[in-house]
Amino acid sequence: MHELGLCQAVVEAVERRAAGRQVARVRVLVGRLHHVHPDAFAQSFEVAAAGGVAAGATAELVLVPVRWRCDRCGAEGEA
């Protein structure tokens, strides 16, 4: 499950930025093409954050839609 690896990287970044302060909420933007499952993400974040400054923090996963643009006509859309 790649969500655990993603969450471990997120928690490492959060801990560097928090510099020892407790973290209450984390918001992560992920493109839909990464196929991150929200339930697996929530469980993985809990495991990755255990024992650190983000333990017990709320993890908000924001799935960013895929956008496209035609170079020929300039049309844009969401897939």
All heavy atoms as a GROMACS GRO file, in nm:
protein
  585
    1MET      N    1   0.085  -0.117   0.000
    1MET     CA    2   0.000   0.000   0.000
    1MET      C    3   0.090   0.124   0.000
    1MET      O    4   0.169   0.145   0.092
    1MET     CB    5  -0.093  -0.013   0.120
    1MET     CG    6  -0.130   0.109   0.195
    1MET     SD    7  -0.274   0.086   0.300
    1MET     CE    8  -0.202   0.034   0.451
    2HIS      N    9   0.084   0.204  -0.105
    2HIS     CA   10   0.173   0.319  -0.118
    2HIS      C   11   0.131   0.436  -0.029
    2HIS      O   12   0.207   0.530  -0.010
    2HIS     CB   13   0.183   0.363  -0.263
    2HIS     CG   14   0.060   0.427  -0.318
    2HIS    ND1   15  -0.051   0.356  -0.357
    2HIS    CD2   16   0.031   0.557  -0.340
    2HIS    CE1   17  -0.144   0.440  -0.401
    2HIS    NE2   18  -0.097   0.561  -0.391
    3GLU      N   19   0.012   0.431   0.028
    3GLU     CA   20  -0.033   0.537   0.119
    3GLU      C   21   0.059   0.549   0.241
    3GLU      O   22   0.085   0.660   0.288
    3GLU     CB   23  -0.177   0.514   0.164
    3GLU     CG   24  -0.281   0.546   0.060
    3GLU     CD   25  -0.310   0.430  -0.036
    3GLU    OE1   26  -0.241   0.327  -0.029
    3GLU    OE2   27  -0.402   0.443  -0.117
    4LEU      N   28   0.108   0.436   0.291
    4LEU     CA   29   0.196   0.440   0.408
    4LEU      C   30   0.326   0.514   0.376
    4LEU      O   31   0.370   0.598   0.454
    4LEU     CB   32   0.225   0.300   0.460
    4LEU     CG   33   0.310   0.294   0.588
    4LEU    CD1   34   0.246   0.375   0.701
    4LEU    CD2   35   0.330   0.149   0.630
    5GLY      N   36   0.385   0.486   0.263
    5GLY     CA   37   0.507   0.557   0.223
    5GLY      C   38   0.482   0.706   0.207
    5GLY      O   39   0.564   0.789   0.248
    6LEU      N   40   0.369   0.740   0.147
    6LEU     CA   41   0.332   0.881   0.130
    6LEU      C   42   0.318   0.947   0.266
    6LEU      O   43   0.370   1.056   0.291
    6LEU     CB   44   0.201   0.892   0.052
    6LEU     CG   45   0.137   1.030   0.046
    6LEU    CD1   46   0.223   1.127  -0.032
    6LEU    CD2   47  -0.002   1.020  -0.017
    7CYS      N   48   0.248   0.882   0.357
    7CYS     CA   49   0.223   0.939   0.490
    7CYS      C   50   0.352   0.951   0.571
    7CYS      O   51   0.369   1.048   0.646
    7CYS     CB   52   0.120   0.857   0.565
    7CYS     SG   53  -0.046   0.879   0.497
    8GLN      N   54   0.442   0.856   0.555
    8GLN     CA   55   0.570   0.866   0.626
    8GLN      C   56   0.647   0.989   0.579
    8GLN      O   57   0.704   1.062   0.660
    8GLN     CB   58   0.653   0.739   0.605
    8GLN     CG   59   0.597   0.621   0.681
    8GLN     CD   60   0.664   0.490   0.644
    8GLN    OE1   61   0.711   0.470   0.532
    8GLN    NE2   62   0.666   0.398   0.739
    9ALA      N   63   0.645   1.016   0.449
    9ALA     CA   64   0.712   1.134   0.395
    9ALA      C   65   0.644   1.262   0.444
    9ALA      O   66   0.711   1.360   0.478
    9ALA     CB   67   0.714   1.129   0.243
   10VAL      N   68   0.512   1.262   0.448
   10VAL     CA   69   0.437   1.379   0.496
   10VAL      C   70   0.470   1.404   0.642
   10VAL      O   71   0.497   1.518   0.683
   10VAL     CB   72   0.285   1.360   0.475
   10VAL    CG1   73   0.206   1.465   0.552
   10VAL    CG2   74   0.250   1.363   0.328
   11VAL      N   75   0.468   1.301   0.724
   11VAL     CA   76   0.497   1.316   0.866
   11VAL      C   77   0.640   1.366   0.887
   11VAL      O   78   0.663   1.453   0.973
   11VAL     CB   79   0.471   1.185   0.943
   11VAL    CG1   80   0.527   1.191   1.084
   11VAL    CG2   81   0.321   1.156   0.947
   12GLU      N   82   0.735   1.318   0.812
   12GLU     CA   83   0.873   1.367   0.823
   12GLU      C   84   0.880   1.517   0.794
   12GLU      O   85   0.946   1.592   0.866
   12GLU     CB   86   0.965   1.290   0.729
   12GLU     CG   87   0.992   1.148   0.773
   12GLU     CD   88   1.069   1.068   0.669
   12GLU    OE1   89   1.120   1.128   0.571
   12GLU    OE2   90   1.078   0.945   0.686
   13ALA      N   91   0.811   1.560   0.689
   13ALA     CA   92   0.809   1.704   0.655
   13ALA      C   93   0.739   1.785   0.763
   13ALA      O   94   0.786   1.894   0.800
   13ALA     CB   95   0.739   1.723   0.520
   14VAL      N   96   0.630   1.732   0.816
   14VAL     CA   97   0.557   1.801   0.923
   14VAL      C   98   0.645   1.816   1.047
   14VAL      O   99   0.650   1.922   1.109
   14VAL     CB  100   0.426   1.725   0.957
   14VAL    CG1  101   0.366   1.774   1.088
   14VAL    CG2  102   0.326   1.741   0.844
   15GLU      N  103   0.716   1.710   1.082
   15GLU     CA  104   0.800   1.715   1.202
   15GLU      C  105   0.914   1.814   1.187
   15GLU      O  106   0.948   1.886   1.280
   15GLU     CB  107   0.851   1.575   1.236
   15GLU     CG  108   0.739   1.488   1.291
   15GLU     CD  109   0.784   1.349   1.332
   15GLU    OE1  110   0.898   1.308   1.299
   15GLU    OE2  111   0.704   1.281   1.398
   16ARG      N  112   0.973   1.823   1.067
   16ARG     CA  113   1.078   1.922   1.043
   16ARG      C  114   1.023   2.064   1.060
   16ARG      O  115   1.085   2.149   1.123
   16ARG     CB  116   1.137   1.906   0.903
   16ARG     CG  117   1.238   1.795   0.890
   16ARG     CD  118   1.316   1.804   0.760
   16ARG     NE  119   1.231   1.808   0.643
   16ARG     CZ  120   1.186   1.701   0.577
   16ARG    NH1  121   1.216   1.581   0.620
   16ARG    NH2  122   1.110   1.715   0.471
   17ARG      N  123   0.907   2.086   1.003
   17ARG     CA  124   0.849   2.221   1.007
   17ARG      C  125   0.796   2.256   1.147
   17ARG      O  126   0.804   2.371   1.189
   17ARG     CB  127   0.737   2.232   0.905
   17ARG     CG  128   0.676   2.368   0.902
   17ARG     CD  129   0.629   2.406   0.769
   17ARG     NE  130   0.583   2.543   0.773
   17ARG     CZ  131   0.516   2.599   0.680
   17ARG    NH1  132   0.485   2.532   0.571
   17ARG    NH2  133   0.478   2.723   0.690
   18ALA      N  134   0.743   2.160   1.218
   18ALA     CA  135   0.685   2.185   1.350
   18ALA      C  136   0.793   2.217   1.454
   18ALA      O  137   0.764   2.284   1.553
   18ALA     CB  138   0.602   2.066   1.395
   19ALA      N  139   0.912   2.167   1.434
   19ALA     CA  140   1.025   2.194   1.524
   19ALA      C  141   0.988   2.167   1.670
   19ALA      O  142   1.012   2.248   1.758
   19ALA     CB  143   1.074   2.338   1.506
   20GLY      N  144   0.925   2.052   1.695
   20GLY     CA  145   0.893   2.011   1.831
   20GLY      C  146   0.757   2.054   1.882
   20GLY      O  147   0.712   2.008   1.986
   21ARG      N  148   0.690   2.145   1.811
   21ARG     CA  149   0.556   2.188   1.853
   21ARG      C  150   0.454   2.083   1.814
   21ARG      O  151   0.468   2.017   1.711
   21ARG     CB  152   0.519   2.321   1.786
   21ARG     CG  153   0.608   2.436   1.826
   21ARG     CD  154   0.576   2.556   1.743
   21ARG     NE  155   0.594   2.518   1.602
   21ARG     CZ  156   0.630   2.602   1.507
   21ARG    NH1  157   0.649   2.727   1.533
   21ARG    NH2  158   0.645   2.561   1.383
   22GLN      N  159   0.351   2.068   1.894
   22GLN     CA  160   0.244   1.971   1.866
   22GLN      C  161   0.164   2.019   1.745
   22GLN      O  162   0.138   2.137   1.729
   22GLN     CB  163   0.153   1.956   1.988
   22GLN     CG  164   0.060   1.836   1.981
   22GLN     CD  165   0.135   1.703   1.979
   22GLN    OE1  166   0.240   1.687   2.037
   22GLN    NE2  167   0.079   1.606   1.911
   23VAL      N  168   0.124   1.926   1.660
   23VAL     CA  169   0.047   1.955   1.539
   23VAL      C  170  -0.094   1.902   1.556
   23VAL      O  171  -0.114   1.788   1.597
   23VAL     CB  172   0.114   1.890   1.416
   23VAL    CG1  173   0.030   1.908   1.292
   23VAL    CG2  174   0.254   1.946   1.396
   24ALA      N  175  -0.194   1.986   1.524
   24ALA     CA  176  -0.334   1.947   1.541
   24ALA      C  177  -0.399   1.903   1.411
   24ALA      O  178  -0.489   1.820   1.410
   24ALA     CB  179  -0.414   2.062   1.602
   25ARG      N  180  -0.353   1.960   1.298
   25ARG     CA  181  -0.417   1.930   1.170
   25ARG      C  182  -0.316   1.937   1.057
   25ARG      O  183  -0.230   2.025   1.056
   25ARG     CB  184  -0.528   2.031   1.145
   25ARG     CG  185  -0.613   1.995   1.026
   25ARG     CD  186  -0.725   2.094   1.007
   25ARG     NE  187  -0.707   2.149   0.873
   25ARG     CZ  188  -0.754   2.265   0.834
   25ARG    NH1  189  -0.819   2.342   0.916
   25ARG    NH2  190  -0.735   2.305   0.712
   26VAL      N  191  -0.328   1.845   0.964
   26VAL     CA  192  -0.242   1.841   0.847
   26VAL      C  193  -0.332   1.832   0.724
   26VAL      O  194  -0.425   1.751   0.720
   26VAL     CB  195  -0.147   1.719   0.851
   26VAL    CG1  196  -0.065   1.709   0.725
   26VAL    CG2  197  -0.058   1.726   0.973
   27ARG      N  198  -0.306   1.916   0.626
   27ARG     CA  199  -0.382   1.914   0.501
   27ARG      C  200  -0.287   1.877   0.389
   27ARG      O  201  -0.183   1.941   0.369
   27ARG     CB  202  -0.443   2.052   0.476
   27ARG     CG  203  -0.531   2.057   0.356
   27ARG     CD  204  -0.596   2.192   0.347
   27ARG     NE  205  -0.694   2.192   0.242
   27ARG     CZ  206  -0.727   2.298   0.172
   27ARG    NH1  207  -0.671   2.415   0.199
   27ARG    NH2  208  -0.816   2.290   0.078
   28VAL      N  209  -0.322   1.773   0.313
   28VAL     CA  210  -0.236   1.722   0.207
   28VAL      C  211  -0.312   1.725   0.075
   28VAL      O  212  -0.421   1.668   0.063
   28VAL     CB  213  -0.190   1.577   0.238
   28VAL    CG1  214  -0.100   1.524   0.128
   28VAL    CG2  215  -0.121   1.570   0.373
   29LEU      N  216  -0.255   1.792  -0.025
   29LEU     CA  217  -0.313   1.795  -0.158
   29LEU      C  218  -0.243   1.690  -0.243
   29LEU      O  219  -0.119   1.688  -0.250
   29LEU     CB  220  -0.293   1.932  -0.223
   29LEU     CG  221  -0.391   2.042  -0.182
   29LEU    CD1  222  -0.368   2.084  -0.039
   29LEU    CD2  223  -0.381   2.158  -0.275
   30VAL      N  224  -0.321   1.603  -0.306
   30VAL     CA  225  -0.267   1.494  -0.387
   30VAL      C  226  -0.345   1.488  -0.517
   30VAL      O  227  -0.469   1.491  -0.516
   30VAL     CB  228  -0.280   1.358  -0.312
   30VAL    CG1  229  -0.230   1.245  -0.398
   30VAL    CG2  230  -0.207   1.361  -0.181
   31GLY      N  231  -0.274   1.477  -0.628
   31GLY     CA  232  -0.340   1.463  -0.757
   31GLY      C  233  -0.412   1.330  -0.768
   31GLY      O  234  -0.366   1.228  -0.716
   32ARG      N  235  -0.526   1.331  -0.832
   32ARG     CA  236  -0.607   1.209  -0.846
   32ARG      C  237  -0.533   1.096  -0.917
   32ARG      O  238  -0.561   0.979  -0.893
   32ARG     CB  239  -0.737   1.239  -0.920
   32ARG     CG  240  -0.835   1.315  -0.836
   32ARG     CD  241  -0.975   1.307  -0.898
   32ARG     NE  242  -1.070   1.378  -0.815
   32ARG     CZ  243  -1.138   1.323  -0.714
   32ARG    NH1  244  -1.119   1.198  -0.685
   32ARG    NH2  245  -1.222   1.394  -0.644
   33LEU      N  246  -0.439   1.129  -1.002
   33LEU     CA  247  -0.365   1.025  -1.074
   33LEU      C  248  -0.275   0.943  -0.983
   33LEU      O  249  -0.226   0.837  -1.022
   33LEU     CB  250  -0.282   1.086  -1.188
   33LEU     CG  251  -0.362   1.140  -1.306
   33LEU    CD1  252  -0.267   1.196  -1.412
   33LEU    CD2  253  -0.450   1.031  -1.366
   34HIS      N  254  -0.254   0.988  -0.861
   34HIS     CA  255  -0.175   0.910  -0.765
   34HIS      C  256  -0.257   0.796  -0.704
   34HIS      O  257  -0.200   0.710  -0.636
   34HIS     CB  258  -0.120   1.000  -0.655
   34HIS     CG  259  -0.010   1.089  -0.702
   34HIS    ND1  260   0.116   1.043  -0.727
   34HIS    CD2  261  -0.008   1.220  -0.730
   34HIS    CE1  262   0.192   1.141  -0.768
   34HIS    NE2  263   0.118   1.251  -0.772
   35HIS      N  264  -0.388   0.799  -0.725
   35HIS     CA  265  -0.478   0.692  -0.679
   35HIS      C  266  -0.463   0.664  -0.529
   35HIS      O  267  -0.449   0.550  -0.486
   35HIS     CB  268  -0.456   0.563  -0.758
   35HIS     CG  269  -0.475   0.581  -0.905
   35HIS    ND1  270  -0.598   0.599  -0.961
   35HIS    CD2  271  -0.386   0.588  -1.006
   35HIS    CE1  272  -0.585   0.615  -1.092
   35HIS    NE2  273  -0.457   0.609  -1.121
   36VAL      N  274  -0.468   0.771  -0.450
   36VAL     CA  275  -0.462   0.758  -0.305
   36VAL      C  276  -0.603   0.735  -0.253
   36VAL      O  277  -0.693   0.814  -0.278
   36VAL     CB  278  -0.399   0.883  -0.240
   36VAL    CG1  279  -0.402   0.874  -0.089
   36VAL    CG2  280  -0.256   0.902  -0.290
   37HIS      N  281  -0.622   0.627  -0.180
   37HIS     CA  282  -0.753   0.594  -0.125
   37HIS      C  283  -0.769   0.666   0.010
   37HIS      O  284  -0.684   0.650   0.098
   37HIS     CB  285  -0.766   0.443  -0.107
   37HIS     CG  286  -0.904   0.400  -0.075
   37HIS    ND1  287  -0.953   0.403   0.054
   37HIS    CD2  288  -1.005   0.356  -0.153
   37HIS    CE1  289  -1.078   0.363   0.053
   37HIS    NE2  290  -1.112   0.333  -0.072
   38PRO      N  291  -0.875   0.745   0.027
   38PRO     CA  292  -0.891   0.824   0.150
   38PRO      C  293  -0.887   0.742   0.279
   38PRO      O  294  -0.823   0.784   0.377
   38PRO     CB  295  -1.028   0.891   0.132
   38PRO     CG  296  -1.045   0.900  -0.016
   38PRO     CD  297  -0.980   0.776  -0.071
   39ASP      N  298  -0.953   0.627   0.284
   39ASP     CA  299  -0.952   0.546   0.406
   39ASP      C  300  -0.813   0.491   0.436
   39ASP      O  301  -0.768   0.492   0.550
   39ASP     CB  302  -1.053   0.431   0.396
   39ASP     CG  303  -1.197   0.479   0.397
   39ASP    OD1  304  -1.222   0.591   0.447
   39ASP    OD2  305  -1.284   0.406   0.347
   40ALA      N  306  -0.745   0.444   0.332
   40ALA     CA  307  -0.609   0.392   0.351
   40ALA      C  308  -0.515   0.504   0.392
   40ALA      O  309  -0.424   0.483   0.475
   40ALA     CB  310  -0.560   0.325   0.222
   41PHE      N  311  -0.536   0.623   0.337
   41PHE     CA  312  -0.455   0.739   0.375
   41PHE      C  313  -0.473   0.771   0.524
   41PHE      O  314  -0.376   0.792   0.596
   41PHE     CB  315  -0.490   0.860   0.290
   41PHE     CG  316  -0.415   0.984   0.328
   41PHE    CD1  317  -0.289   1.008   0.279
   41PHE    CD2  318  -0.471   1.076   0.416
   41PHE    CE1  319  -0.218   1.122   0.317
   41PHE    CE2  320  -0.402   1.190   0.454
   41PHE     CZ  321  -0.275   1.213   0.404
   42ALA      N  322  -0.597   0.776   0.569
   42ALA     CA  323  -0.626   0.808   0.710
   42ALA      C  324  -0.561   0.708   0.804
   42ALA      O  325  -0.499   0.746   0.904
   42ALA     CB  326  -0.777   0.813   0.732
   43GLN      N  327  -0.574   0.579   0.772
   43GLN     CA  328  -0.513   0.475   0.856
   43GLN      C  329  -0.360   0.485   0.854
   43GLN      O  330  -0.294   0.472   0.956
   43GLN     CB  331  -0.558   0.337   0.810
   43GLN     CG  332  -0.703   0.310   0.837
   43GLN     CD  333  -0.748   0.177   0.777
   43GLN    OE1  334  -0.674   0.111   0.704
   43GLN    NE2  335  -0.871   0.137   0.808
   44SER      N  336  -0.305   0.507   0.736
   44SER     CA  337  -0.160   0.516   0.722
   44SER      C  338  -0.104   0.638   0.794
   44SER      O  339   0.003   0.632   0.855
   44SER     CB  340  -0.121   0.520   0.574
   44SER     OG  341  -0.157   0.400   0.511
   45PHE      N  342  -0.177   0.748   0.788
   45PHE     CA  343  -0.131   0.869   0.857
   45PHE      C  344  -0.126   0.845   1.008
   45PHE      O  345  -0.031   0.884   1.076
   45PHE     CB  346  -0.219   0.989   0.826
   45PHE     CG  347  -0.167   1.116   0.887
   45PHE    CD1  348  -0.070   1.190   0.822
   45PHE    CD2  349  -0.212   1.159   1.011
   45PHE    CE1  350  -0.018   1.305   0.880
   45PHE    CE2  351  -0.161   1.274   1.069
   45PHE     CZ  352  -0.065   1.346   1.003
   46GLU      N  353  -0.227   0.779   1.059
   46GLU     CA  354  -0.232   0.750   1.202
   46GLU      C  355  -0.112   0.667   1.244
   46GLU      O  356  -0.049   0.693   1.347
   46GLU     CB  357  -0.362   0.676   1.236
   46GLU     CG  358  -0.385   0.657   1.383
   46GLU     CD  359  -0.519   0.592   1.413
   46GLU    OE1  360  -0.615   0.611   1.335
   46GLU    OE2  361  -0.528   0.524   1.516
   47VAL      N  362  -0.078   0.566   1.164
   47VAL     CA  363   0.037   0.479   1.193
   47VAL      C  364   0.168   0.558   1.183
   47VAL      O  365   0.253   0.550   1.272
   47VAL     CB  366   0.040   0.358   1.097
   47VAL    CG1  367   0.172   0.283   1.107
   47VAL    CG2  368  -0.077   0.266   1.124
   48ALA      N  369   0.183   0.636   1.077
   48ALA     CA  370   0.307   0.711   1.055
   48ALA      C  371   0.328   0.820   1.160
   48ALA      O  372   0.441   0.851   1.197
   48ALA     CB  373   0.307   0.772   0.915
   49ALA      N  374   0.219   0.879   1.208
   49ALA     CA  375   0.229   0.990   1.303
   49ALA      C  376   0.243   0.945   1.448
   49ALA      O  377   0.279   1.026   1.534
   49ALA     CB  378   0.107   1.080   1.289
   50ALA      N  379   0.217   0.819   1.476
   50ALA     CA  380   0.219   0.769   1.614
   50ALA      C  381   0.352   0.800   1.683
   50ALA      O  382   0.459   0.777   1.627
   50ALA     CB  383   0.193   0.619   1.615
   51GLY      N  384   0.342   0.857   1.802
   51GLY     CA  385   0.460   0.884   1.881
   51GLY      C  386   0.532   1.014   1.848
   51GLY      O  387   0.630   1.049   1.912
   52GLY      N  388   0.486   1.086   1.748
   52GLY     CA  389   0.552   1.211   1.708
   52GLY      C  390   0.464   1.332   1.735
   52GLY      O  391   0.359   1.322   1.800
   53VAL      N  392   0.508   1.446   1.684
   53VAL     CA  393   0.434   1.572   1.707
   53VAL      C  394   0.299   1.574   1.638
   53VAL      O  395   0.213   1.653   1.672
   53VAL     CB  396   0.517   1.695   1.665
   53VAL    CG1  397   0.643   1.706   1.747
   53VAL    CG2  398   0.547   1.694   1.516
   54ALA      N  399   0.279   1.486   1.540
   54ALA     CA  400   0.151   1.482   1.467
   54ALA      C  401   0.059   1.371   1.518
   54ALA      O  402  -0.047   1.348   1.460
   54ALA     CB  403   0.176   1.466   1.317
   55ALA      N  404   0.098   1.305   1.625
   55ALA     CA  405   0.013   1.199   1.681
   55ALA      C  406  -0.121   1.258   1.723
   55ALA      O  407  -0.126   1.360   1.791
   55ALA     CB  408   0.081   1.134   1.800
   56GLY      N  409  -0.228   1.198   1.677
   56GLY     CA  410  -0.362   1.246   1.709
   56GLY      C  411  -0.410   1.360   1.620
   56GLY      O  412  -0.522   1.407   1.636
   57ALA      N  413  -0.325   1.405   1.530
   57ALA     CA  414  -0.364   1.515   1.441
   57ALA      C  415  -0.468   1.468   1.340
   57ALA      O  416  -0.470   1.351   1.300
   57ALA     CB  417  -0.242   1.570   1.367
   58THR      N  418  -0.553   1.559   1.298
   58THR     CA  419  -0.648   1.532   1.192
   58THR      C  420  -0.575   1.546   1.059
   58THR      O  421  -0.507   1.646   1.035
   58THR     CB  422  -0.764   1.633   1.196
   58THR    OG1  423  -0.828   1.623   1.323
   58THR    CG2  424  -0.863   1.608   1.085
   59ALA      N  425  -0.588   1.446   0.973
   59ALA     CA  426  -0.525   1.450   0.841
   59ALA      C  427  -0.633   1.469   0.736
   59ALA      O  428  -0.718   1.382   0.718
   59ALA     CB  429  -0.446   1.323   0.816
   60GLU      N  430  -0.630   1.582   0.668
   60GLU     CA  431  -0.728   1.611   0.563
   60GLU      C  432  -0.663   1.584   0.427
   60GLU      O  433  -0.563   1.645   0.392
   60GLU     CB  434  -0.772   1.757   0.570
   60GLU     CG  435  -0.869   1.796   0.463
   60GLU     CD  436  -0.901   1.944   0.462
   60GLU    OE1  437  -0.849   2.019   0.547
   60GLU    OE2  438  -0.977   1.984   0.374
   61LEU      N  439  -0.721   1.492   0.354
   61LEU     CA  440  -0.673   1.459   0.220
   61LEU      C  441  -0.758   1.533   0.119
   61LEU      O  442  -0.881   1.518   0.116
   61LEU     CB  443  -0.683   1.308   0.195
   61LEU     CG  444  -0.643   1.260   0.057
   61LEU    CD1  445  -0.494   1.283   0.032
   61LEU    CD2  446  -0.677   1.113   0.040
   62VAL      N  447  -0.694   1.615   0.036
   62VAL     CA  448  -0.763   1.688  -0.070
   62VAL      C  449  -0.718   1.630  -0.203
   62VAL      O  450  -0.600   1.637  -0.238
   62VAL     CB  451  -0.732   1.840  -0.064
   62VAL    CG1  452  -0.802   1.914  -0.177
   62VAL    CG2  453  -0.768   1.897   0.071
   63LEU      N  454  -0.812   1.569  -0.275
   63LEU     CA  455  -0.779   1.510  -0.405
   63LEU      C  456  -0.796   1.616  -0.513
   63LEU      O  457  -0.905   1.668  -0.535
   63LEU     CB  458  -0.869   1.389  -0.432
   63LEU     CG  459  -0.851   1.273  -0.335
   63LEU    CD1  460  -0.952   1.164  -0.362
   63LEU    CD2  461  -0.710   1.219  -0.342
   64VAL      N  462  -0.687   1.648  -0.579
   64VAL     CA  463  -0.684   1.752  -0.682
   64VAL      C  464  -0.719   1.689  -0.816
   64VAL      O  465  -0.657   1.589  -0.857
   64VAL     CB  466  -0.545   1.818  -0.688
   64VAL    CG1  467  -0.540   1.926  -0.794
   64VAL    CG2  468  -0.507   1.874  -0.551
   65PRO      N  469  -0.818   1.745  -0.886
   65PRO     CA  470  -0.858   1.686  -1.014
   65PRO      C  471  -0.749   1.703  -1.121
   65PRO      O  472  -0.662   1.789  -1.112
   65PRO     CB  473  -0.983   1.766  -1.053
   65PRO     CG  474  -0.975   1.892  -0.976
   65PRO     CD  475  -0.897   1.862  -0.852
   66VAL      N  476  -0.760   1.618  -1.221
   66VAL     CA  477  -0.668   1.624  -1.335
   66VAL      C  478  -0.719   1.732  -1.430
   66VAL      O  479  -0.836   1.733  -1.468
   66VAL     CB  480  -0.664   1.488  -1.408
   66VAL    CG1  481  -0.576   1.496  -1.531
   66VAL    CG2  482  -0.619   1.378  -1.314
   67ARG      N  483  -0.631   1.825  -1.467
   67ARG     CA  484  -0.667   1.931  -1.561
   67ARG      C  485  -0.593   1.906  -1.692
   67ARG      O  486  -0.483   1.854  -1.693
   67ARG     CB  487  -0.626   2.067  -1.506
   67ARG     CG  488  -0.684   2.101  -1.371
   67ARG     CD  489  -0.806   2.186  -1.367
   67ARG     NE  490  -0.810   2.291  -1.465
   67ARG     CZ  491  -0.922   2.329  -1.526
   67ARG    NH1  492  -1.036   2.270  -1.498
   67ARG    NH2  493  -0.922   2.424  -1.615
   68TRP      N  494  -0.656   1.945  -1.802
   68TRP     CA  495  -0.593   1.930  -1.932
   68TRP      C  496  -0.611   2.057  -2.012
   68TRP      O  497  -0.699   2.138  -1.986
   68TRP     CB  498  -0.648   1.810  -2.009
   68TRP     CG  499  -0.796   1.815  -2.032
   68TRP    CD1  500  -0.893   1.762  -1.953
   68TRP    CD2  501  -0.864   1.879  -2.140
   68TRP    NE1  502  -1.017   1.788  -2.005
   68TRP    CE2  503  -1.002   1.861  -2.120
   68TRP    CE3  504  -0.823   1.951  -2.250
   68TRP    CZ2  505  -1.098   1.910  -2.207
   68TRP    CZ3  506  -0.918   2.001  -2.338
   68TRP    CH2  507  -1.054   1.980  -2.316
   69ARG      N  508  -0.523   2.077  -2.112
   69ARG     CA  509  -0.531   2.191  -2.202
   69ARG      C  510  -0.484   2.148  -2.339
   69ARG      O  511  -0.379   2.088  -2.354
   69ARG     CB  512  -0.443   2.305  -2.153
   69ARG     CG  513  -0.449   2.428  -2.240
   69ARG     CD  514  -0.362   2.541  -2.183
   69ARG     NE  515  -0.380   2.662  -2.255
   69ARG     CZ  516  -0.322   2.690  -2.372
   69ARG    NH1  517  -0.243   2.602  -2.428
   69ARG    NH2  518  -0.345   2.804  -2.432
   70CYS      N  519  -0.564   2.179  -2.441
   70CYS     CA  520  -0.528   2.148  -2.579
   70CYS      C  521  -0.434   2.255  -2.633
   70CYS      O  522  -0.471   2.373  -2.633
   70CYS     CB  523  -0.655   2.139  -2.664
   70CYS     SG  524  -0.620   2.105  -2.839
   71ASP      N  525  -0.316   2.214  -2.677
   71ASP     CA  526  -0.221   2.309  -2.734
   71ASP      C  527  -0.269   2.368  -2.865
   71ASP      O  528  -0.233   2.479  -2.901
   71ASP     CB  529  -0.085   2.242  -2.755
   71ASP     CG  530  -0.014   2.211  -2.625
   71ASP    OD1  531  -0.045   2.278  -2.523
   71ASP    OD2  532   0.071   2.122  -2.624
   72ARG      N  533  -0.353   2.294  -2.936
   72ARG     CA  534  -0.400   2.339  -3.067
   72ARG      C  535  -0.508   2.448  -3.055
   72ARG      O  536  -0.496   2.552  -3.116
   72ARG     CB  537  -0.454   2.220  -3.147
   72ARG     CG  538  -0.495   2.261  -3.289
   72ARG     CD  539  -0.536   2.144  -3.371
   72ARG     NE  540  -0.417   2.062  -3.395
   72ARG     CZ  541  -0.420   1.940  -3.445
   72ARG    NH1  542  -0.536   1.884  -3.474
   72ARG    NH2  543  -0.312   1.873  -3.465
   73CYS      N  544  -0.611   2.421  -2.974
   73CYS     CA  545  -0.724   2.516  -2.970
   73CYS      C  546  -0.733   2.594  -2.839
   73CYS      O  547  -0.810   2.689  -2.828
   73CYS     CB  548  -0.854   2.443  -2.995
   73CYS     SG  549  -0.905   2.336  -2.860
   74GLY      N  550  -0.655   2.554  -2.740
   74GLY     CA  551  -0.658   2.624  -2.612
   74GLY      C  552  -0.767   2.583  -2.518
   74GLY      O  553  -0.781   2.638  -2.409
   75ALA      N  554  -0.849   2.485  -2.559
   75ALA     CA  555  -0.957   2.439  -2.473
   75ALA      C  556  -0.897   2.378  -2.345
   75ALA      O  557  -0.791   2.318  -2.348
   75ALA     CB  558  -1.043   2.336  -2.546
   76GLU      N  559  -0.966   2.397  -2.235
   76GLU     CA  560  -0.923   2.342  -2.108
   76GLU      C  561  -1.038   2.267  -2.043
   76GLU      O  562  -1.155   2.295  -2.072
   76GLU     CB  563  -0.877   2.453  -2.014
   76GLU     CG  564  -0.754   2.527  -2.064
   76GLU     CD  565  -0.710   2.635  -1.964
   76GLU    OE1  566  -0.774   2.652  -1.860
   76GLU    OE2  567  -0.608   2.698  -1.993
   77GLY      N  568  -1.004   2.173  -1.959
   77GLY     CA  569  -1.108   2.098  -1.891
   77GLY      C  570  -1.053   2.016  -1.778
   77GLY      O  571  -0.935   2.021  -1.745
   78GLU      N  572  -1.143   1.941  -1.719
   78GLU     CA  573  -1.110   1.855  -1.606
   78GLU      C  574  -1.144   1.711  -1.645
   78GLU      O  575  -1.251   1.686  -1.698
   78GLU     CB  576  -1.193   1.899  -1.486
   78GLU     CG  577  -1.151   1.839  -1.357
   78GLU     CD  578  -1.230   1.900  -1.242
   78GLU    OE1  579  -1.215   2.020  -1.216
   78GLU    OE2  580  -1.307   1.824  -1.180
   79ALA      N  581  -1.053   1.621  -1.619
   79ALA     CA  582  -1.076   1.481  -1.655
   79ALA      C  583  -1.125   1.404  -1.535
   79ALA      O  584  -1.099   1.438  -1.424
   79ALA     CB  585  -0.946   1.419  -1.708
   0.00000   0.00000   0.00000
